[in-house]
């Protein structure tokens, strides 16, 4: 290239000097047949002109200094690269929301145990009319009483809370999907950002080559100072883009590490964004979502618990029996005696009619909640599938057309430059365009893998959101004994 620039620049410089010489007036007393002029070649450059040309040359603008932050290497832990399997394993062991979800299961199971326990007996000491005239009274002894729960209330209460425990188990599975989906999406983003950093390094090299080229062209008279300034601007923008991409990589790493419960300095990740481009069928994904999603299964388990709750509240008016027995000493008769009693509450006015209506309303609400979740999931899937399909179409187009054509265009221009048919700046522009298309390709890959992960994972995300319980606000929870 430099040979070609020198050849062209030499012609321009000579043509300019010849024009200046032709405009010079003849010296006083000189004639057209002047011997000295005849001995001077027609294209000779006077010494005073050469001296002036060299003196008036202005050096090109200086190259902007390299930012200090760009010279600093990214801090890494020095450990081996992390794979997606390793990140998932860390998340399953260390993400605190999974521990919270398991604790909720134990809490609901504790309610089931408590709700089915037989009431404790009561033991009383009874002393009647003692102290009269210093006597021990009429009767003193112990009484024992026991509540006998009727209507299978305890069994229904336990069954109801066992069913809510199953709903909580589905909620725990939902939380696992949320954590793993977020971890996988974060891994794809981190891996893609890592590739973008490498691409931006190549773009920076291209910009540095552009500055060198502009400087050489300026020195040879083939570029203006404005073009050199523009090359400096492109260089600085490439540096800033690289810094921004590195900053984003650091942020993506710490996001992924937070989801996995890691507290360490950034380390490289290892994996492949490319995979088989198989299209997910929308109708099949929708059927799977509305039948197998942990959200739907938890809501249906909760409906069964609410239906048991109606049965439980229906038998609540059946009175329990309270049996009492006592044995003591009758001081008037001078011998031991027994006491027995049997009591029950007559449901004359309060037969739990308000609570039964409330429980029936909860069942109606939960049926509507199941339908609402199904429609909500369908809406979410429509949005996610749109993004997935668009990303997949872009990935396929970039793999089959855009990247191959951009690479061929660059190779053609590079071959033409070697044959002196195009200039080097055209090759640099084509190379920069190829890097930019590679950058877009990586972004579409990340979008495709992220949406694919969401659809396969029932659209669940929120790996650090506290797990939700099966009970909506305002649900019945009788005290002190749950039922």
C-alpha positions in Angstrom: 0.0 0.0 0.0 2.8 2.4 0.9 4.4 1.9 -2.5 1.1 2.8 -4.2 0.6 5.9 -2.0 4.2 7.1 -2.7 3.7 6.6 -6.5 0.5 8.7 -6.5 1.8 11.3 -4.1 4.9 11.8 -6.1 2.9 12.6 -9.2 0.8 15.1 -7.4 3.8 16.8 -5.9 5.6 17.2 -9.2 2.5 18.4 -11.0 2.1 21.1 -8.4 5.7 22.3 -8.6 5.6 22.4 -12.4 2.6 24.7 -12.3 4.4 27.0 -9.9 7.5 27.2 -12.1 5.4 28.0 -15.2 3.9 31.0 -13.4 7.3 32.5 -12.5 8.2 35.6 -14.5 11.4 35.5 -16.5 14.4 37.2 -14.9 15.4 40.7 -16.1 17.5 40.6 -19.2 16.8 37.0 -19.9 15.6 36.0 -23.4 13.9 32.8 -24.8 17.4 31.6 -25.9 18.9 32.0 -22.4 21.8 29.5 -22.2 21.2 28.9 -18.4 17.5 28.2 -18.9 18.2 25.9 -21.7 20.5 23.9 -19.5 17.9 23.6 -16.7 15.5 20.6 -17.1 11.9 21.5 -17.7 10.7 19.6 -14.6 13.5 20.8 -12.2 12.4 22.2 -8.8 14.2 25.4 -7.7 16.1 25.1 -4.5 14.2 27.9 -2.8 10.9 26.2 -3.5 12.1 22.9 -2.1 13.2 24.7 1.0 9.8 26.4 1.4 7.8 23.2 0.9 9.7 21.4 3.6 9.4 24.3 5.9 5.6 24.7 5.5 4.8 20.9 6.1 2.5 20.5 9.1 2.7 17.2 11.1 -0.5 15.2 11.4 -2.7 15.4 14.6 -1.4 13.4 17.5 -3.1 10.1 18.4 -5.3 10.3 21.5 -3.6 8.7 24.6 -4.8 5.3 25.7 -7.2 5.5 28.7 -5.6 4.2 31.8 -8.6 1.9 32.6 -8.1 0.2 29.2 -4.5 -0.8 30.1 -5.7 -2.5 33.3 -6.6 -6.2 33.0 -9.9 -7.4 34.3 -9.6 -8.9 37.8 -10.1 -12.6 37.7 -10.0 -15.2 40.4 -7.4 -17.3 38.6 -9.6 -20.4 38.9 -10.6 -22.7 36.0 -13.4 -21.5 33.7 -16.9 -22.2 35.0 -19.4 -24.2 32.9 -23.1 -24.0 33.1 -23.3 -27.3 34.9 -21.0 -26.0 37.6 -23.0 -22.7 38.0 -26.3 -24.7 38.3 -24.7 -27.0 41.0 -23.6 -23.9 43.0 -27.1 -22.4 42.7 -28.8 -25.6 43.9 -26.6 -25.7 47.0 -26.3 -22.0 47.8 -29.3 -20.0 46.6 -31.1 -18.9 49.8 -34.6 -18.9 48.2 -34.4 -22.7 47.8 -33.8 -23.1 51.5 -36.7 -20.8 52.2 -38.9 -22.9 49.9 -38.0 -26.1 51.8 -38.7 -24.3 55.1 -42.2 -23.4 53.9 -42.9 -27.1 53.1 -41.9 -28.0 56.7 -44.1 -25.2 58.0 -47.1 -26.5 56.2 -46.3 -30.0 57.2 -46.2 -28.8 60.8 -49.7 -27.4 60.5 -50.9 -30.7 59.2 -49.4 -32.5 62.2 -50.8 -30.0 64.6 -54.3 -29.9 63.1 -54.8 -33.6 63.5 -53.6 -34.0 67.1 -56.1 -35.1 69.8 -56.8 -32.4 72.4 -54.9 -32.8 75.6 -56.8 -33.9 78.7 -57.3 -31.5 81.6 -56.6 -32.4 85.3 -58.2 -30.3 88.1 -57.8 -30.3 91.8 -61.1 -29.6 93.5 -61.7 -28.6 97.2 -65.3 -27.8 98.1 -66.2 -25.6 101.1 -63.0 -26.2 103.0 -62.1 -23.8 105.9 -65.5 -23.6 107.4 -64.9 -23.7 111.2 -61.5 -25.0 110.5 -62.7 -28.1 108.7 -61.3 -29.7 105.6 -64.5 -29.0 103.7 -67.1 -31.2 102.2 -65.2 -32.8 99.3 -61.6 -32.7 98.0 -60.2 -34.6 95.1 -59.0 -34.6 91.4 -61.1 -34.3 88.3 -60.1 -35.4 84.8 -61.8 -34.1 81.6 -61.3 -35.0 78.0 -62.8 -33.5 74.8 -63.9 -36.1 72.3 -63.8 -34.6 68.8 -66.6 -35.7 66.6 -67.5 -35.5 62.9 -64.0 -36.5 61.8 -62.9 -32.9 62.3 -59.3 -33.8 63.1 -58.9 -36.0 60.1 -60.4 -33.4 57.7 -58.1 -30.7 59.2 -55.1 -32.8 58.7 -56.1 -33.7 55.2 -56.6 -30.1 54.3 -53.1 -29.1 55.5 -51.5 -32.1 53.9 -53.0 -30.8 50.7 -51.6 -27.4 51.2 -48.3 -29.0 51.9 -48.5 -30.6 48.4 -49.3 -27.1 47.0 -46.2 -25.8 48.8 -44.1 -28.6 47.3 -45.2 -27.4 43.8 -44.3 -23.9 44.9 -40.8 -25.1 45.9 -40.5 -26.7 42.4 -41.6 -23.4 40.9 -38.8 -21.7 42.9 -36.2 -24.2 41.6 -37.3 -23.3 38.0 -37.0 -19.6 38.8 -33.5 -20.0 40.1 -32.2 -22.3 37.4 -33.8 -20.3 34.6 -32.3 -17.1 35.8 -28.9 -18.8 36.3 -29.0 -20.2 32.8 -30.1 -16.9 31.2 -27.4 -15.1 33.2 -24.8 -17.6 32.0 -25.8 -17.1 28.4 -25.6 -13.3 28.9 -22.2 -13.6 30.5 -20.9 -16.0 27.9 -22.2 -13.7 25.1 -20.6 -10.6 26.8 -17.3 -12.5 27.0 -17.5 -13.0 23.2 -18.4 -9.4 22.6 -15.3 -8.3 24.5 -13.2 -10.3 22.1 -15.0 -8.8 19.1 -14.5 -5.3 20.5 -10.8 -6.0 20.8 -10.7 -6.7 17.1 -12.7 -3.6 16.4 -10.2 -1.6 18.4 -7.3 -3.1 16.3 -9.2 -2.1 13.2 -9.6 1.5 14.5 -5.9 1.6 15.4 -5.0 0.4 11.9 -7.3 3.2 10.6 -5.4 5.8 12.5 -2.1 4.6 11.2 -3.5 4.5 7.6 -4.9 8.1 7.9 -1.5 9.3 9.2 0.4 7.7 6.3 -2.1 9.0 3.8 -1.8 12.5 5.3 2.0 12.3 5.1 1.8 11.4 1.4 -0.7 14.1 0.7 -3.6 11.7 0.1 -5.7 12.6 3.2 -6.8 15.8 4.9 -6.3 16.8 8.5 -10.1 16.4 9.0 -9.8 12.8 8.0 -7.1 12.2 10.5 -9.2 13.8 13.2 -12.1 11.6 12.2 -9.8 8.5 12.5 -8.9 9.6 16.0 -12.5 9.9 16.9 -13.2 6.4 15.6 -10.3 5.1 17.7 -11.5 6.8 20.9 -15.1 5.5 20.3 -13.7 2.0 19.8 -11.8 2.3 23.1 -14.9 3.5 24.9 -17.0 0.7 23.4 -14.5 -1.8 24.6 -14.5 -0.3 28.1 -18.3 -0.3 28.2 -18.4 -4.0 27.1 -15.9 -4.9 29.7 -17.9 -3.1 32.4 -21.0 -5.0 31.2 -19.1 -8.3 31.4 -18.2 -7.6 35.0 -21.8 -6.7 35.9 -23.1 -9.8 34.2 -20.6 -12.0 36.1 -21.7 -10.6 39.4 -25.4 -11.0 38.6 -24.8 -14.7 37.7 -22.6 -15.2 40.8 -25.4 -13.7 43.0 -27.9 -16.1 41.7 -25.5 -19.0 42.3 -24.7 -17.8 45.8 -21.0 -17.2 44.9 -18.9 -14.5 46.5 -15.7 -14.4 44.4 -13.9 -12.3 41.8 -14.8 -12.7 38.1 -13.6 -15.8 36.3 -14.1 -16.8 32.7 -17.0 -18.9 31.7 -16.9 -21.8 29.2 -19.6 -23.0 26.9 -21.1 -22.6 23.5 -24.0 -20.3 22.5 -24.6 -22.1 19.3 -26.9 -25.1 19.3 -29.3 -27.0 17.0 -31.8 -24.6 15.6 -35.0 -26.6 16.2 -38.2 -24.6 16.3 -40.4 -25.0 19.4 -44.1 -25.5 18.4 -46.3 -22.9 20.0 -49.4 -25.0 20.6 -47.3 -27.8 22.1 -45.6 -25.4 24.4 -48.9 -23.9 25.4 -50.4 -27.3 26.3 -47.4 -28.2 28.3 -47.5 -24.9 30.1 -51.1 -25.1 31.1 -50.9 -28.7 32.2 -47.4 -29.2 33.7 -46.5 -25.8 35.0 -45.8 -25.8 38.8 -48.0 -22.6 39.0 -51.0 -24.5 37.7 -50.3 -27.7 39.7 -49.9 -25.6 42.9 -53.2 -23.8 42.2 -55.0 -27.1 41.6 -53.6 -28.6 44.8 -54.7 -25.5 46.6 -58.3 -25.9 45.2 -58.4 -29.4 46.6 -57.4 -28.1 50.0 -60.1 -25.4 49.8 -62.7 -28.1 48.9 -61.6 -30.1 52.0 -61.9 -26.9 54.0 -65.6 -26.6 53.0 -66.2 -30.2 54.3 -64.3 -29.3 57.4 -66.3 -26.2 58.2 -69.6 -28.1 57.4 -68.9 -30.6 60.2 -67.8 -27.9 62.7 -71.3 -27.5 64.2 -71.4 -31.2 65.2 -70.8 -30.8 69.0 -67.8 -32.3 70.6 -68.3 -34.4 73.8 -66.5 -33.3 77.0 -66.3 -36.2 79.4 -65.2 -35.6 83.0 -64.4 -37.9 85.9 -63.3 -37.1 89.4 -62.3 -39.0 92.5 -61.9 -37.6 96.0 -62.8 -37.8 99.7 -66.1 -36.8 101.1 -65.3 -35.6 104.6 -69.0 -35.5 105.7 -69.5 -39.1 104.8 -66.1 -40.1 105.7 -65.4 -42.0 102.6 -64.2 -41.7 99.0 -66.6 -40.7 96.2 -66.7 -40.3 92.4 -67.8 -37.5 90.1 -68.8 -37.9 86.4 -70.1 -35.5 83.9 -70.9 -35.3 80.2 -71.3 -31.9 78.4 -71.7 -30.7 74.8 -72.4 -27.4 73.1 -75.8 -27.2 71.4 -75.6 -25.5 68.0 -78.8 -23.6 68.4 -77.8 -20.2 67.0 -74.3 -20.5 65.7 -73.9 -23.5 63.4 -70.9 -22.0 61.6 -73.0 -20.7 58.7 -70.8 -17.6 58.1 -67.5 -19.5 58.0 -69.1 -22.1 55.7 -70.1 -19.4 53.3 -66.6 -17.9 53.5 -65.0 -21.3 52.7 -67.3 -21.8 49.7 -66.3 -18.3 48.4 -62.7 -19.3 48.7 -63.4 -22.3 46.5 -65.0 -20.1 43.9 -62.2 -17.7 44.0 -59.6 -20.5 43.6 -61.4 -21.9 40.6 -61.2 -18.4 39.0 -57.6 -18.2 40.0 -56.8 -21.3 38.1 -58.4 -19.9 35.0 -56.6 -16.6 35.5 -53.3 -18.3 35.7 -53.9 -20.3 32.5 -54.8 -17.1 30.6 -51.9 -15.2 32.2 -49.5 -18.0 31.1 -50.9 -17.9 27.6 -50.3 -14.2 27.4 -46.8 -14.6 28.8 -46.0 -17.3 26.3 -47.2 -15.3 23.4 -44.8 -12.5 24.3 -41.9 -14.8 25.0 -42.5 -16.9 21.8 -42.5 -13.7 19.7 -39.1 -12.8 21.1 -37.9 -16.4 20.7 -39.1 -16.7 17.1 -37.6 -13.3 16.1 -34.3 -14.2 17.7 -34.3 -17.7 16.0 -35.0 -16.2 12.6 -32.2 -13.7 13.1 -29.7 -16.3 14.2 -30.6 -18.5 11.2 -30.2 -15.6 8.8 -26.9 -14.5 10.2 -25.6 -18.1 10.1 -26.8 -18.8 6.5 -26.5 -15.4 4.8 -25.3 -12.3 6.6 -22.1 -13.5 8.2 -21.0 -15.6 5.1 -21.7 -12.7 2.8 -19.9 -10.2 5.0 -16.9 -12.4 5.3 -16.8 -12.9 1.5 -17.1 -9.2 0.9 -14.1 -8.6 3.2 -12.1 -11.4 1.5 -12.9 -10.0 -2.0 -11.7 -6.5 -1.0 -8.6 -7.9 0.7 -7.7 -9.8 -2.5 -8.4 -6.7 -4.6 -6.1 -4.6 -2.4 -3.3 -7.1 -2.8 -3.7 -6.6 -6.6 -3.7 -2.8 -6.2 -7.3 -2.5 -7.3 -8.8 -0.9 -4.1 -7.3 1.2 -1.4 -6.7 0.0 2.2 -9.4 2.2 3.9 -12.0 0.3 1.9 -10.7 -3.0 3.3 -10.7 -1.6 6.8 -14.3 -0.5 6.4 -15.3 -3.9 5.2 -13.5 -5.5 8.1 -15.2 -3.2 10.6 -18.6 -4.0 9.1 -17.8 -7.8 9.5 -17.0 -7.3 13.2 -20.2 -5.3 13.7 -22.3 -8.1 12.1 -20.5 -10.6 14.4 -21.5 -8.4 17.3 -25.1 -8.4 16.3 -25.0 -12.2 15.7 -23.9 -12.8 19.3 -26.6 -10.5 20.6 -29.2 -12.5 18.7 -27.7 -15.8 20.0 -28.1 -14.6 23.6 -31.7 -13.5 23.0 -32.5 -16.8 21.4 -31.0 -19.0 24.1 -32.6 -16.8 26.8 -36.1 -17.1 25.4 -35.6 -20.8 24.7 -34.6 -21.3 28.4 -37.7 -19.4 29.5 -40.1 -21.4 27.4 -38.6 -24.7 28.4 -38.7 -23.6 32.1 -42.4 -22.7 32.2 -41.6 -18.9 31.8 -40.5 -18.8 35.5 -37.9 -16.3 36.6 -36.9 -14.4 39.7 -34.1 -16.4 41.2 -33.7 -14.1 44.3 -37.4 -13.4 44.8 -38.7 -14.9 48.1 -40.8 -18.0 47.4 -44.6 -17.5 47.6 -46.8 -19.7 49.8 -50.0 -21.4 48.9 -52.2 -19.2 51.0 -53.5 -15.9 49.4 -54.1 -12.9 51.6 -57.2 -13.2 53.9 -57.3 -17.0 53.9 -59.0 -18.7 56.8 -56.7 -19.9 59.5 -58.6 -20.6 62.7 -56.7 -20.2 66.0 -55.5 -21.4 68.4 -55.8 -24.8 66.8 -55.5 -24.8 62.9 -58.3 -26.3 61.0 
